[in-house]
Amino acid sequence: MTTERLYYADPFLHRFTARVVGHGAWNGAPSVVLDRTAFYPEAGGQMGDQGVLGGLPVRDVQVDDAGTVHHLVEGGLPAPGEALEGVVDSERRRVHMSLHTGQHMLSRALLDIAGAATVSSRLGATCTIDTDQDTLDEQLVAKAEAHVNAIIDADLPIRAFFPTPEELAALPLRRAPKVTDNIRVIQVGDFDVSPCGGTHCTRTGQVGMVRVLGVERYKGKGRVLFSAGPRARRELWEEAGVLRAMSRTFTCGPAEVPTVVEKLRRELTEAREALGAARARLAEQTAVELAQALEASADKQVVAVLDGAGPEQLRAVAARLTSRPEAVVFLAGRAPEGLAVLIARGSASAFGCGAFLKRAAEAAGGRGGGRPEHAEGRLPASTDWAALVASLRG
């Protein structure tokens, strides 16, 4: 049976009474079917309402092809014939109304200004408009956003109605209807006319604002991410709070935060470059000292632990030492998070670095491996690298 939709006449209707006419099922879950409802079922990219029905939480609302609205409630189903009071979650409904009306207006503006027709839209946790354009010019999208907000400021009336076939044929619809009977139309002043069965604001000023969050490519087409109404306002407040907190941390005004962050970024880049240069000098000096030990070694092998050295520094030292054809180096860098280890050989050596490190990792409870000529890994911080190498070398 077709359920009477009370929200068609009044999207601000949040409390109503209805009678249970039967039980149904949606994707295997039992549902309550009413003779009429103010709960909006998920459709057209808009999420379904939530609320309370007969004292039971309504967790989802769906509609089938026959027009029957299924109310999925928590708890036992009320008996057929029982009269119930329904209460729609007004805050959630208000968010969805602003998002849906905002989407209509933004779709219109994208078409008029960027020549981008809406192919589909989604009004969930993230709101998107997918267009028929391969790419979207962000400047044109920004102009569309500004135009929509001007329409909001103008506080134009929004009319929801069911036109006669003759009236429908004369309307400048932005897109063709998806149904053939009982076509409902949303008209935003003289700005946009579009078929839609969703819940909408009754004036553009109720939308509050429309905010474009980004432009991207999705499945080869241009996509716009946006927000509107209470959700957009909440997001702006949250972002403003973060900005104010950053300004307090940097002891500057909110408008000066980008300048301060850019200054810190430059200083960090310079510090990293200086650190890299210092590490290179340290690696060179370390390599010189270890080269002397390597020359004095009968088997041309050297074991060393470098405090604070990471993989990059170990590689730099190893590269200098293994320029000697017969060399084999066993290096480790000690840090609080563990021991970075590296084994490498010169071009004339036949030592199996990867196999040796695999044995070392198994013995110490770490991980690592590599090629015969070069291997790297990480061992527990408590590992005695020199003693471990000595025990495995026999």
PLY file of the C-alpha trace (Angstrom):
ply
format ascii 1.0
element vertex 394
property float x
property float y
property float z
element edge 393
property int vertex1
property int vertex2
end_header
0.00 0.00 0.00
1.05 3.61 -0.53
1.80 5.53 2.67
0.55 9.10 2.90
3.58 11.42 3.22
2.79 14.27 5.62
6.11 16.04 5.03
5.02 16.86 1.48
2.66 19.50 2.85
4.78 20.61 5.83
8.52 19.83 6.07
8.53 21.37 9.57
5.98 18.84 10.87
7.86 16.90 13.54
5.04 15.40 15.63
2.09 13.41 14.24
-0.29 10.55 14.94
-0.87 7.54 12.72
-2.28 4.03 12.76
-0.36 0.81 12.20
-1.76 -0.90 9.11
0.63 -3.82 9.06
4.11 -5.21 9.38
6.64 -5.46 6.58
10.28 -6.23 6.02
13.23 -4.32 4.60
16.35 -6.29 3.70
15.28 -8.98 6.12
14.58 -6.59 9.01
10.98 -6.32 10.32
9.30 -2.95 9.81
6.24 -0.98 10.87
3.88 0.23 8.14
1.63 3.22 8.93
-1.33 4.72 7.14
0.53 8.05 7.10
3.92 9.34 8.22
6.00 12.45 8.68
9.20 10.37 8.59
11.16 10.86 5.37
12.44 7.58 3.86
15.92 7.51 2.33
15.67 8.45 -1.33
17.14 10.78 -3.93
20.51 10.92 -2.18
18.94 12.17 1.06
19.29 10.08 4.21
16.16 8.90 6.02
14.76 10.49 9.15
15.21 9.16 12.67
13.17 9.74 15.81
10.62 7.93 17.98
7.49 6.01 17.03
5.16 4.82 19.77
7.98 5.16 22.28
10.32 3.04 20.14
13.50 4.50 18.59
13.29 4.73 14.78
16.74 3.83 13.46
15.98 3.98 9.74
13.16 4.68 7.27
12.98 3.22 3.75
10.44 3.07 0.93
9.78 0.24 -1.51
8.73 0.39 -5.15
5.05 0.21 -4.19
5.34 3.43 -2.18
5.11 1.67 1.20
7.21 3.41 3.84
9.01 1.00 6.19
9.82 2.24 9.69
12.63 0.18 11.22
12.31 0.43 14.98
14.22 -0.98 17.94
12.16 -3.33 20.06
8.94 -5.25 19.48
6.64 -4.13 16.68
3.37 -2.42 17.67
0.25 -4.36 16.72
-1.76 -3.59 13.57
-4.59 -1.16 14.30
-2.71 0.51 17.12
-2.62 4.32 17.09
0.84 5.76 17.61
2.49 9.10 18.05
5.56 9.76 15.95
8.24 12.33 16.71
10.79 13.16 14.04
14.31 14.13 15.09
13.91 17.82 14.22
17.61 18.66 14.36
18.52 15.91 11.89
15.58 16.87 9.63
16.65 20.52 9.67
20.19 19.60 8.64
18.90 17.47 5.77
16.50 20.18 4.57
19.31 22.73 4.33
21.65 20.30 2.62
19.05 19.21 0.06
17.86 22.72 -0.77
21.45 23.89 -0.88
22.27 21.09 -3.31
19.44 22.15 -5.65
20.71 25.72 -5.69
24.35 24.78 -6.11
23.47 22.38 -8.94
21.62 25.21 -10.66
24.51 27.64 -10.23
27.08 25.09 -11.44
25.00 24.58 -14.58
24.53 28.29 -15.24
28.06 29.46 -14.40
30.34 26.46 -15.03
28.23 24.64 -17.62
28.33 21.57 -15.36
25.12 19.54 -15.18
24.54 17.43 -12.07
24.63 13.70 -12.77
24.11 12.57 -9.18
24.35 13.87 -5.63
24.82 12.37 -2.19
23.71 14.01 1.05
25.39 11.89 3.71
28.22 12.50 6.16
30.01 13.95 3.14
27.87 15.81 0.59
28.84 15.62 -3.06
27.64 16.70 -6.47
28.94 14.69 -9.41
28.85 16.54 -12.74
29.10 15.66 -16.41
32.33 17.64 -16.84
35.77 16.00 -16.99
37.24 18.82 -14.93
35.84 21.77 -13.03
37.35 25.26 -13.00
37.70 26.13 -9.30
37.24 29.83 -10.00
33.92 29.16 -11.72
32.88 26.89 -8.84
33.71 29.72 -6.43
31.52 32.08 -8.49
28.70 29.52 -8.35
29.09 29.31 -4.56
28.94 33.10 -4.23
25.87 33.26 -6.45
24.06 30.65 -4.34
24.78 32.58 -1.16
23.41 35.73 -2.80
20.21 33.81 -3.54
20.13 32.74 0.12
20.50 36.36 1.24
17.63 37.32 -1.07
15.35 35.01 0.97
13.34 33.84 -2.03
10.21 31.72 -1.51
10.48 27.98 -2.16
7.40 26.20 -3.43
6.83 22.44 -3.30
3.87 21.26 -5.39
2.41 18.58 -7.67
1.77 20.23 -11.05
-0.79 19.00 -13.53
0.63 17.37 -16.69
-0.05 20.61 -18.54
1.69 22.70 -15.88
4.62 20.27 -15.78
5.12 20.49 -19.53
5.45 24.27 -19.28
7.97 24.29 -16.42
11.70 24.94 -17.15
12.90 21.83 -15.32
16.64 21.62 -14.66
16.48 17.86 -15.15
13.93 15.30 -16.29
11.76 13.57 -13.67
12.80 10.06 -12.56
9.15 8.98 -12.18
6.15 9.28 -14.47
3.28 9.68 -11.98
2.67 12.08 -9.10
5.66 14.23 -10.01
6.54 16.67 -7.25
8.42 19.85 -8.10
10.58 22.16 -5.98
10.68 25.73 -7.27
13.24 28.11 -5.79
11.92 31.55 -6.68
12.59 32.09 -10.37
16.09 30.59 -9.93
15.61 26.81 -10.12
12.84 24.34 -10.89
13.51 20.68 -10.32
11.48 17.48 -9.72
12.14 16.15 -6.22
10.40 14.24 -3.44
12.70 15.36 -0.63
12.25 17.65 2.35
13.19 21.27 1.63
13.29 24.67 3.25
10.38 26.97 2.50
12.54 30.05 1.90
16.15 30.32 0.71
17.13 32.29 3.81
16.46 29.16 5.90
19.40 27.43 4.21
21.73 29.86 5.97
24.77 29.27 3.80
26.24 26.96 1.19
29.95 26.26 1.40
32.10 24.49 -1.19
34.65 22.31 0.60
36.59 21.15 -2.42
36.71 20.12 -6.06
38.08 16.76 -7.20
37.91 14.16 -9.94
35.85 11.07 -9.25
35.53 8.26 -11.78
36.83 10.56 -14.48
34.37 13.40 -13.81
34.34 16.62 -11.81
32.97 16.36 -8.27
32.10 19.17 -5.85
32.16 18.57 -2.10
29.95 20.95 -0.15
28.14 21.67 3.07
25.17 23.85 3.99
22.99 25.13 6.81
23.55 24.05 10.43
26.24 21.57 9.41
28.26 24.21 7.54
27.87 26.61 10.45
29.07 23.99 12.94
32.07 23.15 10.73
33.00 26.83 10.49
32.78 27.23 14.26
35.01 24.18 14.76
37.56 25.47 12.26
37.47 28.93 13.81
38.11 27.33 17.21
41.17 25.54 15.86
42.42 28.78 14.29
41.94 30.71 17.55
43.80 28.00 19.46
46.68 28.21 16.98
46.76 32.00 17.27
47.02 31.70 21.07
49.84 29.18 20.72
51.73 31.43 18.32
50.77 34.60 20.25
49.43 36.30 17.15
46.09 37.27 15.67
44.05 34.63 13.78
44.71 36.41 10.47
48.48 36.21 11.10
48.54 32.42 11.62
49.33 31.61 7.93
52.31 34.00 7.99
53.64 32.51 11.22
53.18 28.95 9.92
55.00 29.82 6.69
57.88 31.32 8.72
58.08 28.17 10.84
57.99 26.04 7.68
60.97 27.93 6.24
62.87 27.65 9.51
62.16 23.94 9.69
63.40 23.47 6.11
66.59 25.36 6.94
67.07 23.35 10.14
66.61 20.08 8.27
69.14 21.16 5.65
71.61 22.12 8.38
71.02 18.84 10.18
71.56 16.94 6.94
74.82 18.72 6.38
75.94 18.02 9.96
75.04 14.37 9.60
77.00 14.18 6.35
80.07 15.64 8.09
79.62 13.25 11.01
79.23 10.32 8.63
82.44 11.34 6.86
84.36 11.59 10.12
82.93 8.30 11.37
83.81 6.64 8.09
87.40 7.91 8.36
87.77 6.47 11.87
86.19 3.13 10.91
88.27 2.96 7.75
91.37 2.97 9.89
89.98 0.07 11.93
89.02 -1.71 8.72
92.56 -1.39 7.31
93.99 -2.77 10.54
91.59 -5.75 10.50
92.97 -9.00 9.16
89.63 -10.10 7.69
88.66 -6.61 6.49
85.52 -6.66 8.65
84.43 -4.01 11.13
81.63 -3.88 13.73
80.42 -0.54 15.10
77.51 0.98 17.05
76.77 4.66 16.32
74.64 6.33 18.97
71.67 8.22 17.52
72.38 7.16 13.94
69.40 6.32 11.75
69.25 4.26 8.55
70.33 7.20 6.36
73.49 7.86 8.35
74.30 4.15 8.46
73.97 3.96 4.68
76.25 6.97 4.21
78.96 5.45 6.41
78.60 2.03 4.78
78.87 3.52 1.29
82.23 5.06 2.16
83.59 1.90 3.80
82.45 -0.57 1.14
84.30 1.36 -1.54
87.07 -0.99 -0.39
86.47 -4.20 -2.42
87.14 -6.71 0.40
85.27 -4.84 3.14
82.34 -6.18 5.19
80.72 -3.76 7.65
78.29 -4.50 10.49
76.79 -1.20 11.58
74.10 -0.33 14.13
72.48 2.92 15.19
71.09 3.04 18.71
67.87 4.97 19.39
65.13 4.70 22.06
62.76 2.98 19.62
65.28 0.26 18.76
68.51 -0.63 17.05
68.72 0.12 13.31
71.20 -2.31 11.78
72.94 -2.52 8.41
75.31 -5.06 6.90
77.06 -4.36 3.61
80.01 -5.71 1.62
82.47 -4.48 -0.98
82.43 -5.60 -4.60
85.08 -8.33 -4.14
83.55 -9.90 -1.03
81.37 -13.01 -1.13
79.86 -12.49 2.33
76.08 -13.13 2.47
74.71 -10.01 4.17
71.01 -10.87 3.84
71.37 -14.40 5.20
73.49 -13.17 8.11
71.02 -10.45 9.09
68.15 -12.92 8.93
69.96 -15.12 11.48
70.70 -12.07 13.64
67.06 -10.95 13.59
65.87 -14.42 14.56
68.38 -14.61 17.40
67.58 -11.14 18.80
63.81 -11.14 18.19
63.87 -8.42 15.58
63.24 -8.19 11.87
65.32 -7.65 8.79
66.73 -9.06 5.60
68.01 -8.08 2.22
70.29 -9.01 -0.63
73.64 -10.79 -0.41
75.45 -7.47 -0.86
73.29 -5.29 1.43
70.78 -5.88 4.24
68.96 -3.75 6.80
66.72 -4.36 9.79
65.70 -3.32 13.28
66.45 -5.13 16.55
65.34 -4.51 20.15
67.04 -1.51 21.79
68.65 -3.76 24.41
70.53 -5.81 21.81
74.33 -6.05 22.24
75.19 -5.71 18.57
78.91 -6.43 18.87
78.33 -9.56 20.97
75.57 -10.78 18.65
77.73 -10.37 15.54
80.64 -12.10 17.25
78.49 -15.06 18.31
77.05 -15.57 14.84
80.42 -15.19 13.12
81.73 -17.94 15.39
0 1
1 2
2 3
3 4
4 5
5 6
6 7
7 8
8 9
9 10
10 11
11 12
12 13
13 14
14 15
15 16
16 17
17 18
18 19
19 20
20 21
21 22
22 23
23 24
24 25
25 26
26 27
27 28
28 29
29 30
30 31
31 32
32 33
33 34
34 35
35 36
36 37
37 38
38 39
39 40
40 41
41 42
42 43
43 44
44 45
45 46
46 47
47 48
48 49
49 50
50 51
51 52
52 53
53 54
54 55
55 56
56 57
57 58
58 59
59 60
60 61
61 62
62 63
63 64
64 65
65 66
66 67
67 68
68 69
69 70
70 71
71 72
72 73
73 74
74 75
75 76
76 77
77 78
78 79
79 80
80 81
81 82
82 83
83 84
84 85
85 86
86 87
87 88
88 89
89 90
90 91
91 92
92 93
93 94
94 95
95 96
96 97
97 98
98 99
99 100
100 101
101 102
102 103
103 104
104 105
105 106
106 107
107 108
108 109
109 110
110 111
111 112
112 113
113 114
114 115
115 116
116 117
117 118
118 119
119 120
120 121
121 122
122 123
123 124
124 125
125 126
126 127
127 128
128 129
129 130
130 131
131 132
132 133
133 134
134 135
135 136
136 137
137 138
138 139
139 140
140 141
141 142
142 143
143 144
144 145
145 146
146 147
147 148
148 149
149 150
150 151
151 152
152 153
153 154
154 155
155 156
156 157
157 158
158 159
159 160
160 161
161 162
162 163
163 164
164 165
165 166
166 167
167 168
168 169
169 170
170 171
171 172
172 173
173 174
174 175
175 176
176 177
177 178
178 179
179 180
180 181
181 182
182 183
183 184
184 185
185 186
186 187
187 188
188 189
189 190
190 191
191 192
192 193
193 194
194 195
195 196
196 197
197 198
198 199
199 200
200 201
201 202
202 203
203 204
204 205
205 206
206 207
207 208
208 209
209 210
210 211
211 212
212 213
213 214
214 215
215 216
216 217
217 218
218 219
219 220
220 221
221 222
222 223
223 224
224 225
225 226
226 227
227 228
228 229
229 230
230 231
231 232
232 233
233 234
234 235
235 236
236 237
237 238
238 239
239 240
240 241
241 242
242 243
243 244
244 245
245 246
246 247
247 248
248 249
249 250
250 251
251 252
252 253
253 254
254 255
255 256
256 257
257 258
258 259
259 260
260 261
261 262
262 263
263 264
264 265
265 266
266 267
267 268
268 269
269 270
270 271
271 272
272 273
273 274
274 275
275 276
276 277
277 278
278 279
279 280
280 281
281 282
282 283
283 284
284 285
285 286
286 287
287 288
288 289
289 290
290 291
291 292
292 293
293 294
294 295
295 296
296 297
297 298
298 299
299 300
300 301
301 302
302 303
303 304
304 305
305 306
306 307
307 308
308 309
309 310
310 311
311 312
312 313
313 314
314 315
315 316
316 317
317 318
318 319
319 320
320 321
321 322
322 323
323 324
324 325
325 326
326 327
327 328
328 329
329 330
330 331
331 332
332 333
333 334
334 335
335 336
336 337
337 338
338 339
339 340
340 341
341 342
342 343
343 344
344 345
345 346
346 347
347 348
348 349
349 350
350 351
351 352
352 353
353 354
354 355
355 356
356 357
357 358
358 359
359 360
360 361
361 362
362 363
363 364
364 365
365 366
366 367
367 368
368 369
369 370
370 371
371 372
372 373
373 374
374 375
375 376
376 377
377 378
378 379
379 380
380 381
381 382
382 383
383 384
384 385
385 386
386 387
387 388
388 389
389 390
390 391
391 392
392 393
